[in-house]
């Protein structure tokens, strides 16, 4: 008899947990499936943002506009490129992911401000973010117009 009660409580707990976190999972899944990346990548960023900025990011990601998805992808890109790994190889990898998912676009100053708002609890240097923006946006320049400095 006790095992039936425990099993019932477990089922109620699992169903309740899934209902309470369904919106969060849907928002994270929307971005990760579009980019073709694992859920863990987006979840890690949201966890590192902190409670309030992470909740704000998820609410932002819940919005159905394509522009919100684009901006969320740019925030993820900035987090990856500035906080995780700033190598040229990683930059190229994320550029290819964004291009494949039709979300590749130059990073705008508005997107930088948005990213700074969501990533406010992390130690980000504005100069590092500006340098990353310049490096990433250079990928959108036609090859013949790129000036090489020696």
KAKA-V552120 format. One record per pair of residues at least 12 apart in sequence whose C-alpha atoms are under 6 Angstrom apart, sorted by the first residue. I is the first residue (numbers start at 1). GAP is how many residues later the second one is. D is the distance in whole Angstrom. If there is no record, write none. Layout:
i & gap & d
I & GAP & D
I & GAP & D
//
This chain:
i & gap & d
27 & 34 & 6
27 & 35 & 5
34 & 67 & 6
35 & 66 & 6
49 & 70 & 5
53 & 65 & 5
70 & 33 & 6
75 & 40 & 5
106 & 31 & 5
//
